[in-house]
Amino acid sequence: MPEILCLEALRDRYQNASGSEIFDPEFRKVADLVFGDGDNRQAPYWGVPTLLKAPLRQDAAPDFTDIDVALLGIPLDLGVTNRPGARFGPRAVRNVERVGPYDHVLRAVPTAHVRVADVGDVPFRSRFDLAMSHEDIERFVRIIVEAGVVPLSVGGDHSIGLPLLRAVGRDRPVGMIHIDAHCDTSGSFEGCKFHHGGPFRQAVLDGVLDPRRTVQIGIRGNSEYLWEFSYASGMTVIHAEEVEELGMKAVIEKARAIAGDGPTYVSFDVDALDPAFASGTGTPEIGGLTSTQALGILRGLSGLDIVGGDVVEIAPQYDPTTNTAQVAAQVFFELLCLAAEAVRIRAQS
């Protein structure tokens, strides 16, 4: 930490210093990455809103050769079983003015080390057909994956997890760290198996998700009887109340052990959080994680082989405070930090 100075020394050093003049060596490293030359920074409320303020590169398709991490929106909520509105999630997250570029816990400035772009929204052929929309998601994200780029998505309801995993796990099943109020492993309802309550059952059955390398954290609510598939397939379920009982360190250690060294996907549903922290979601469940717990768990995953991730179920119209979009944007930034570290490690191996 910086040395403590007397008043005269403080005046001598800081009286005429600009905001970009940082004297502590460790803080200076970060400032050099953030500021570059001079102390001019674009105001957070200027310009066209993009995910995490990344440059908009809708022209990056079809080869994505000059980026490492692709941020994309998936404005789809045809799979909801309760309140609709998650189709507005990507726009709400793009409108968050202040997030990043520095994570003080991980001491990371991800955009300084990897090439990141907002590649726009998945181009849907129809706003009415859920199965067709899933095909569009899988096709678009598969192009990203085949280019060697890590896809990070903002939804959208959690039904998008199935086509995302089909794209990321097509060549080999991936493990998953899933933070949610619900296991989302139920079966078909009313003739449809593509709803947001069952993407991970189908992903296992499709052979793209490895249940033995899957941990579900924050689970609670009145629908657990629908999720026997999680237990039958070998997934590890950590209920919301167990997070408090076990402690953060134990939860992180367990998640890391289950994911292991293999390719791992991270899926974060904002209803994992207690509605006190994120009320803007379609299926809120009382008794959830705090935002501090959620961020702590995610930060504890640094160094894992992250090959993709998503933040879903942001329905901003149910939250006039914009807190849900704010926390979703911060979670998304943590996913970017995890992905950037994984890209760096893979490049060195």
ChimeraX attribute file (.defattr): number of C-alpha atoms within 10 A of each C-alpha:
attribute: neighborCount
match mode: 1-to-1
recipient: residues
	/A:1	7
	/A:2	9
	/A:3	6
	/A:4	8
	/A:5	10
	/A:6	8
	/A:7	9
	/A:8	10
	/A:9	11
	/A:10	11
	/A:11	12
	/A:12	11
	/A:13	13
	/A:14	14
	/A:15	10
	/A:16	9
	/A:17	11
	/A:18	10
	/A:19	12
	/A:20	16
	/A:21	16
	/A:22	16
	/A:23	14
	/A:24	11
	/A:25	11
	/A:26	12
	/A:27	13
	/A:28	14
	/A:29	12
	/A:30	19
	/A:31	20
	/A:32	15
	/A:33	17
	/A:34	18
	/A:35	14
	/A:36	12
	/A:37	10
	/A:38	11
	/A:39	12
	/A:40	10
	/A:41	9
	/A:42	7
	/A:43	9
	/A:44	13
	/A:45	11
	/A:46	8
	/A:47	9
	/A:48	10
	/A:49	19
	/A:50	24
	/A:51	28
	/A:52	25
	/A:53	21
	/A:54	17
	/A:55	16
	/A:56	17
	/A:57	17
	/A:58	14
	/A:59	10
	/A:60	17
	/A:61	13
	/A:62	11
	/A:63	14
	/A:64	22
	/A:65	12
	/A:66	12
	/A:67	19
	/A:68	21
	/A:69	27
	/A:70	25
	/A:71	26
	/A:72	23
	/A:73	27
	/A:74	26
	/A:75	24
	/A:76	29
	/A:77	28
	/A:78	23
	/A:79	22
	/A:80	21
	/A:81	14
	/A:82	11
	/A:83	13
	/A:84	22
	/A:85	23
	/A:86	30
	/A:87	23
	/A:88	21
	/A:89	31
	/A:90	31
	/A:91	22
	/A:92	23
	/A:93	28
	/A:94	21
	/A:95	21
	/A:96	23
	/A:97	18
	/A:98	14
	/A:99	18
	/A:100	20
	/A:101	18
	/A:102	20
	/A:103	16
	/A:104	10
	/A:105	10
	/A:106	13
	/A:107	12
	/A:108	20
	/A:109	20
	/A:110	23
	/A:111	20
	/A:112	15
	/A:113	14
	/A:114	18
	/A:115	16
	/A:116	25
	/A:117	25
	/A:118	23
	/A:119	25
	/A:120	19
	/A:121	19
	/A:122	19
	/A:123	13
	/A:124	18
	/A:125	11
	/A:126	10
	/A:127	12
	/A:128	12
	/A:129	11
	/A:130	19
	/A:131	15
	/A:132	14
	/A:133	22
	/A:134	21
	/A:135	16
	/A:136	18
	/A:137	23
	/A:138	22
	/A:139	16
	/A:140	20
	/A:141	25
	/A:142	22
	/A:143	17
	/A:144	26
	/A:145	20
	/A:146	13
	/A:147	17
	/A:148	17
	/A:149	24
	/A:150	26
	/A:151	25
	/A:152	26
	/A:153	28
	/A:154	31
	/A:155	29
	/A:156	30
	/A:157	31
	/A:158	28
	/A:159	27
	/A:160	29
	/A:161	29
	/A:162	26
	/A:163	25
	/A:164	29
	/A:165	28
	/A:166	27
	/A:167	24
	/A:168	28
	/A:169	25
	/A:170	16
	/A:171	10
	/A:172	13
	/A:173	22
	/A:174	26
	/A:175	28
	/A:176	30
	/A:177	24
	/A:178	26
	/A:179	27
	/A:180	25
	/A:181	29
	/A:182	28
	/A:183	28
	/A:184	27
	/A:185	22
	/A:186	24
	/A:187	19
	/A:188	14
	/A:189	12
	/A:190	5
	/A:191	7
	/A:192	12
	/A:193	18
	/A:194	24
	/A:195	24
	/A:196	25
	/A:197	24
	/A:198	27
	/A:199	24
	/A:200	29
	/A:201	23
	/A:202	21
	/A:203	22
	/A:204	21
	/A:205	12
	/A:206	15
	/A:207	17
	/A:208	24
	/A:209	27
	/A:210	22
	/A:211	26
	/A:212	15
	/A:213	23
	/A:214	26
	/A:215	25
	/A:216	24
	/A:217	28
	/A:218	27
	/A:219	27
	/A:220	20
	/A:221	15
	/A:222	8
	/A:223	13
	/A:224	15
	/A:225	8
	/A:226	16
	/A:227	18
	/A:228	12
	/A:229	20
	/A:230	24
	/A:231	12
	/A:232	9
	/A:233	15
	/A:234	14
	/A:235	19
	/A:236	19
	/A:237	17
	/A:238	19
	/A:239	20
	/A:240	24
	/A:241	15
	/A:242	15
	/A:243	21
	/A:244	12
	/A:245	11
	/A:246	11
	/A:247	11
	/A:248	17
	/A:249	13
	/A:250	12
	/A:251	19
	/A:252	18
	/A:253	13
	/A:254	15
	/A:255	24
	/A:256	19
	/A:257	12
	/A:258	20
	/A:259	24
	/A:260	14
	/A:261	13
	/A:262	16
	/A:263	20
	/A:264	25
	/A:265	26
	/A:266	23
	/A:267	22
	/A:268	27
	/A:269	22
	/A:270	32
	/A:271	29
	/A:272	29
	/A:273	30
	/A:274	20
	/A:275	21
	/A:276	16
	/A:277	19
	/A:278	28
	/A:279	27
	/A:280	27
	/A:281	29
	/A:282	23
	/A:283	19
	/A:284	22
	/A:285	20
	/A:286	15
	/A:287	18
	/A:288	27
	/A:289	28
	/A:290	17
	/A:291	20
	/A:292	10
	/A:293	16
	/A:294	22
	/A:295	17
	/A:296	16
	/A:297	20
	/A:298	19
	/A:299	19
	/A:300	20
	/A:301	20
	/A:302	19
	/A:303	18
	/A:304	20
	/A:305	22
	/A:306	28
	/A:307	26
	/A:308	29
	/A:309	29
	/A:310	27
	/A:311	28
	/A:312	30
	/A:313	33
	/A:314	35
	/A:315	29
	/A:316	26
	/A:317	19
	/A:318	17
	/A:319	16
	/A:320	10
	/A:321	13
	/A:322	18
	/A:323	17
	/A:324	30
	/A:325	27
	/A:326	21
	/A:327	22
	/A:328	26
	/A:329	26
	/A:330	21
	/A:331	22
	/A:332	25
	/A:333	21
	/A:334	24
	/A:335	27
	/A:336	28
	/A:337	27
	/A:338	27
	/A:339	29
	/A:340	27
	/A:341	21
	/A:342	20
	/A:343	22
	/A:344	15
	/A:345	13
	/A:346	10
	/A:347	8
	/A:348	7
	/A:349	5
